Amino acid sequence: MYDLLIKNVTIVNEGKEFKGGVLIKDGKIEKIFNSRKITQTETLRTIDGEGKYLLPGVIDDQVHFREPGLTHKAEIYTESKAGVAGGITSFMEMPNTRPQATTIDLLEEKYKIAAEKSLANYSFYLGATNNNIEEIKKIDPGNICGVKVFMGSSTGNMLVDNIDSLSKVFSESPVLIATHCEDEETIRRNTATYKEEFGEDLPISYHPFLRSEEACYKSSSLAVELAKKHNSRLHILHLSTAKELELFDSAPSKDKRITAEVCVHHLWFSDDDYDKFGTRIKWNPAIKTKNDREALIKGLKSNKIDVVATDHAPHTIDEKSNTYFKAPSGGPLVQHSLVAMLELYHQGKFTLSDIVNKMCHTPADIFQVKDRGYIKEGFYADLILVDINSPWKVEKGNILYKCKWSPFEGQTFKSRVTHTIINGYVVYDYGKFDESIKGQRLTFDR
């Protein structure tokens, strides 16, 4: 007796598309069929996916779910639920909560919350500071996704700007180092210049001038220099400029010691959109020019950029509806990241295999996630069914984020996620959730 049969689908996996199906038992993929005709077998449930595509579940390597301490913006429960509706089956969450997760004990408190609340699988980064190298050295590489280093501005004491401290992190971290790269000195200098000209009433369109290409490149190049010096495993988050692509090569992602990520909003928006969307698209690093956006798309195609993620970072709409300096940076994306990428597929910018590679396979590869990210026999059954031609409009009534807004509000997407299967359980089925089973803690083959 099998738990679940998914049949009559087009499977997209490891650069191939083929008609077939999968059998699932005890949370894992038991058998993959390579034809439309599947021999009838006893199962507790069958999903006939005729006309749909079966993809591996998305692994989002950069989210901010705001719990603990900032739950007026978001919670692990609400945001994991929104992510599941968008096809995200696993996430890696950032340490800038309250309290900040800069010790192993504080980090484990977040794991306890997720075990009780998260509908998706989960892992959490330990945050680096200028003086917590002893905590970083305690990390069990098999149980924690990585260390997060803010090399640009952050809250509290999480800005790591001391070169000796950075050198210790890069030389002694037992796991992947994920960096936010913007040079703080450059940003402060730019801010002073524009404040002198405009005062507090700076137009949002100047955001990419304050958080400039120079600020990004200076910090990213320093991270790469440190990683090469210490042979570190470096992953630079949310690239936003064409110039930064000079720092990376096109080798197979599995073979790299230095990898890079781009976020959906940097592939979708450009500085032409600030007038329309205002602070709703205020992110750090800033959305920049159309030329930067096109270069990032090419960087993905050439494999200079390895991963597509979200940097999901919700704030309330009241917080975002402030003047430039008072409005926080960040926005909600996990519910809409995959369908936005599928829209770029419809525009001819990516293939389905490109999307699966950058959102499912490669995150699993570079973080060495155990038995996830692929449709393979013996792997966990983290899967999504997509109707590639089923238009729907993002409206307030179907937004699942706790903050209840989206920069995509009003956008019609051509594709939709119909089912999300996590650890063999159908957690999402045409808008209905089964919340009886929670996600699992990710483990890593390190």
N, C-alpha and C positions, 0 to 999 in steps of 0.2 A: 504494500500500500504506500503510494507516494502522497505527499502533502498537497502538491500543486503541479498542475500541468498548464503551461502556456503554449498555445499552438497557433499555427497559421500566421506567424509574424515574419517580418524581415529583420533579421538579426544584424546589428552593426557592431563589429568587434575586430580589433587588430587589423584595421585597414581593409576589411572585407564586408560585403553585404550579401546575405544569402537567406533564402526562405527556409524556415524550420521552426523549432520550438525547443523548450527546455522542460525537464522534469526536476522537481525540487523535493528534497527529503531532509528532515532534521536541520533546516536552515541553510542547506548548501545545495549547489547545483549538482544533481546526480548524473544527468545525461543531457547532452545537446544533440538535437536531431538536425540533419542537414537537408531535409526535404520538407515539402508541404504536408505530405501524408505521414502522420504519426500513428503508429500502431496503438490501438486502444488499450489502455491500461488502467488499473484501479487507482483512482486519486480521490482525495477528499474534496478537491475543488479544481475546476477547469476554467481557464480564461481563453476564449477564442479571440485572438487578436487580429483577425482578418483585416487587412488594410493598414495595420499599424506597424511601427518600428519598435523593436526591443533593444534598449541600450543598457550598458552598465550604469549603475547609479552614479550620480555626480559626487565627487569629493571636493569640497570647497576648503581650500587650505588657509583662508583668511576671513574670519567673521568676528564681529563684536556683538555678543548677545546680552551684554550689560548686567549680567547677574553674577555676583551679588552687588548690591549697593546703588545701582542705577536703574532699578526696575520700573521707574515711572516711564522710561523710554522703551524697554524691552525686557523679556525674560527668556530663559533657555526654553521653556515650554512653548511660548508663543512663536518665537523665531524658528525653532526647530520644526514646528508645525507648518509654518509658512514655507520653509525650505523643502520639506517633504512634498508639499503641493507643487513645488517647482522642480521636483526631480532630484533634490539633494538628499543623498542617503547617509553621508558622513560629513562632518565638519571639524575644523580645527579652530579653536577660539582663542582670542587674544587676552593678555593679562591685565589690561588697564581698566580693571573694575575697581570697586571699593569694598574691602581693601584690595590693593594691587597684589596680584599673584606673583610675588617675588621670593617666596619661600616654598619649599616642598609641602609643608603642612598646609599653607593657605591654598596651594594648588589642589591638594587632595580634597579640600572642602568643596571646590568647584566640581570635582569628579563625583562627589556624593550627591550634589544637587542634580547633576545630569543623569545619574543612575535612577533617580526618582522621577524626573520630569521630561527628559529628552525623548522625542519620538524618533530621532535619527541617531546614528552612531556618532561618537564624539571623541575628541582629544583636546588637550589644552596646553598652550605654550607656557613655559616658565618665563617671567619677565626678567631681563637683565637690568641691573643698576650699576652705578659706579663702584659699588662695594659689596656685591653679593656673589662673588666668584665661588665661595665655598658651597653655597646652595646649588649653583650650577653644576659643580663637580659631583653632587649627590644624585644627579638624574640617573634613573634607570632607562637606558636607551630603548628597551623593549616596551616601555609603558608610556612614554611622553613624546609627543611629536617633534618638539624642538624648543629652542630658546629664541625669544623675541627681543631684538635690540632696536630701540628707537634712537636712530642717529639724527633724527630731526625732532622738533618740539613735541613734547608730551606732557601729560599732567604729572604732578607730584615729582618724585625723584627718578622717573624712568627715562629721562633724557641722559643717554650715556655719551658724554662729550669729552671725557678724559682719555687721552690716547693710551695711557698706561692701562686703564681699565678695559678699554677696547681690545688692546693686545692680549690681555689675560683671557677675555672671553673667546677671542678668535684662536688662541693657542690651546685652551684647556677645555672648551665645551665638548662633552662626549656625544653630542647630537648636532643635527643641522641647526645652523644659525640663520634665522629669518630677519631681515633688516628693513626698517623704514628709513629710506635715504633721502634726506633733505638737509642741507647745511644750515645750521641755526644762525651762524654769524651772517651769512648772506641774506637770509630772510629778515633778520633784525635790521640790517642796513637798508634793504629795500623798503621795509615798513616805515622806517624813519623818513626816508626820502618822500614817499607818497603821502604820509601823514602831514608833512610840512606843506605839501601842495594842496591837499584836499581836506585836511583835518580829519574828524571822525567820520565824515560822510563820504567815504570812498566808494565809488561804483564797484559792484561785484565783478565787472568785466576786467578790473585790474588785478584780480586774484592771481592769475598766472604770471603777472609781473612781480608780485611780491614773492610768491613761491615759484621761482623762475627756473628755466632750463639750467642756468648756472648753478643754482642751489641743488638741484637734483644731481647733475653730473658730478659736481665736486664731492658730494657725499657718496654716491655710488662708486666712483672711482677709488675713493679711500677704502670702501668696503672690499672691493676687488683686490686692491693692493695688499690689504691685511690678510685676506683669504689666501692669496698666492704665497705670501711670506710664511704663513703658518700652516699651509696645506689644509685649511679649514673647509668644512662643507657649508657653503654659503648659498642662500636663496634670497635674492633681492625681490622684494614685494612691489607691487603696483607701479611698474615703469610707466612714465608718462611722456617721454621725449624721444625723438628720433636719435638725438646725439648719444643717449645712453646705450643704444644698440652697438656702438663701437666696442663696448666692454665685453661683449659676449660672442661665443662661437656657435657654429651650427652642428656640432657633434651630436650623436645620439644622446638623448637626455640621461639615460642610465649611466653613461660613461663620464658625465661631467662632475666636477667638483664645485663648479659655480653655475647656478641656474637662475632663471628669472621668471617673473609672473607679470601678467597684465590683467587689469580688471575690466569688467564688462563696460563700465561707464566711460573708460578711456577709449574703448572701441566704438562707442555709440555716439557720444556727444563731442562737440568741439567748442572753441571759444565763441563761435557764432551763436551759440545757444544761451549764453548768459543773459541776454536781454529778455528772452522768453521765460526762462526757468528761474532766474535769480539765484538766491541762496539755496534753493533746492538742489542745485548741482554744485554746491561748494564742497569740494573734497580736498583732502591733502594726500598726495600731491594734486595740484590743480589740473583740471582739464585744460588742455592747451590747444594748439592749432590743428586745422584739418591736415596739414602736412605731417604733424606728429601722429595723428590718428592713422593716417594711411601707412606711415612707416611702422607703426606698431602691428598693424594687420600683416604687413609684409614680414615683419620679424617673427610672427607666429608661423607663417607659411614656410619660412626658411629655417625654422627651429632655433633661431637665436633666442626666442622667448619660448619657454617650456610649458607654462601653465596659464589657464584662464580661471580667475576666481572673482570674488565680489567685493571684498572689504566691506561687507554689510555692516553698517554702523548707524543705527537709527537714532534720531532725536525727535522730540515732539515737534509738531508743526508750529507751535508757539515759539519754541526755541529757535527754529529755523527762520521764522518770520521777523527777524531782527535786522538791524543795520549791519553792514559788512563785518565790522570788528566784533560785534556781539553775537552774531550768528555762528553756531558751531559748525565744524566741518564733518561731513559724513552723511550717508543716507541709506535707506533700506533697499536691498536688492535680491535677497535669496529666492523669493517667490518667482522672480521674473528673469533671472540670469540665463537659464537654459533657453527659454522661449525667445529671449532677445538674441541669443547666439543663433537660434534656428531662423530668426528673421534675417540675419546676415547670410545664412545659408540660402534662403530664398532669393536674396539679392546677388547671389553668385560669388560672395566673398570667401566662403568656406564650404568644404564638403561636410557631409555628416561624419565621415571618418575623422576629419580634422577636429571637429567638435568633441567627439568621443575621446580622441587622443589627448587633447589639451585639458579636458575637464574631468576625465575618468582615469584613463590609463597612466598618464604621466604623473599626476599627483601621487598615485599609488606607487609608481616606480621610484620617484626621487625621495619620497619620505619612507620608502620601504615598508609600506602598509602591508600587513600580513593578510593574504588571501582575499583581497578586494580590488576593485577597480577594473576587473575584466569579467567577461562571460566565459568562464572556464569550469570544467568539471572539477569538483573538489573545493571550489571557491565559495565564499558566502553568497547567497542569493540576494544581492543588492542590485535591483533591476528597476527599470522604468519603461513603461509603455507610452509611446508618443503617437498621437494622431497628427501627421505632418500637415494636413489640410483641413483644419477645423478652426476657423477664425473666431476670436473672442476679444472683447474689449476690456481693458483694465479700468475698473470703476471702484468707487469707495466701497460699495457693497461686497465686492469680491476680494478686497485687500485683507490679508490675514495678519500683517504685522501689527504689533500692539500700538504703534504710533499712528496707524490707520491712514497713511499717505504713501505715495510712491511717485518718483520722478517720471514714471511711465503712465501715470494716470491719464486716461483719454486715448492711449495708444491701442490700436488694434493689432494683435499678433495673429499670424496665419496658423500657428501650430499650438497644440496644448498637450500637457501631460495628463493622461487619463488614469494611470495606475502607478503607484510607487510601492515596490516590494522591498522590505528591509529584513535581512536575516531570515528570508523565506516567508515572511508574513506580509499579507496585503494590507499595508497601513493606510493607503490612500486609493480610493476607487471612485472616480467621477465626482469629486467634491466631498465624499464621505470619508471619515477617518475611523480607523480602529485604533483606539488609544490604550487597549488592554495590555499590549506588549511594548516595552520601552527599548530604545536602542542600546547598543553595547559599546563598551570602551574599546577603542582601536588599539591594536597591538602592532608591533613593528619587528620585522626580521632584521635585527641589527646585532 
